[in-house]
Amino acid sequence: MKISVVGCGKVGSAVAYTALLKGLTDDIVLVDASCDKARGEALDILQCRAFAPQAKVRQGEMPDTAGSDIVIITAGIPRKADEPRVLLLSRNAALIGDIARKAVQYSPNCILFMITNPLDVMTQLAFKVSGLPRERVIGMGTVLDTSRYRSCLARDFGADARDIDAYVIGEHGETMVPVTTGINVRGIPLEQWPGFCPETLERTVKEVIAASGQVIALKGGTVFAPAASACAVLEALVRDSNAVLPVCTFQEDLGVCVSLPTIVNRAGAKQVLSLPISADEASRFAKSVDNIRTYVNDLAEYL
């Protein structure tokens, strides 16, 4: 399994490192505008192999990504704490379009896995320029937001985060929709969980929406949660596990790339599943889609 990571900033290098530790690949290529940065990250990861699953790890250029099974694109300008993700569109669109074209040129059978923000719009850009089928262009989407949601719910209600069934859908951004309908802990409705409080749930939802900005303000960027979330998707792809994850893919009926619970396996992002939601949540999801559509309309000059 060959995985190439294009963009070796904090998130890209953390994804590569986490993928190695999980044994998801035996061949990692790191590509960055700074060759020294990519080489340094490759050497750092390589030097932990005495205590990790074995894999080749090396710095390369885009031609070195040839034959990749998965190309992860994390390149781009990171977001500041007080910036909405969509402000990154004009900064990152031309770069991401060029990388996506080159990735498919060298690895026509790859799966493109998008992490660059604004995530939904960059996923749509990669889908349009790559010519790949929708199931093979996947954005991390609200997998990260869902991880934050479940983690916060676990903290606030005294449960194991791995036992919580709850999703964030819509945009990976300010209009995301943390779904409160149907949350359960190993099949037990959250409303029946000891100590449940509607006001606490409302505060949790607000915290999840603001979570990224809070971490960025405190430490300059989000790293560990994005890497773990990205590798949850990679693991589903590599292990062919049919995991249900709210990845971002092109939805033909909506005309945009947006996150919904989806079966993910070696073939990519397959069937989108119907998630029971309230009328209010459906309305907010529609507004989230409209927000993505607004920015997608600005992509024309980059296609």
Beta strands, then each sheet from edge to edge (+ up, - down):
strand 1: 2-6
strand 2: 27-31
strand 3: 56-59
strand 4: 70-73
strand 5: 111-114
strand 6: 137-139
strand 7: 164-165
strand 8: 168-169
strand 9: 177-178
strand 10: 184-185
strand 11: 188-189
strand 12: 243-245
strand 13: 248-251
strand 14: 256-259
strand 15: 262-265
strand 16: 268-272
sheet 1: 3+ 2+ 1+ 4+ 5+ 6+
sheet 2: 7+ 10- 11+
sheet 3: 8+ 9-
sheet 4: 12+ 15- 16+
sheet 5: 13+ 14-
end
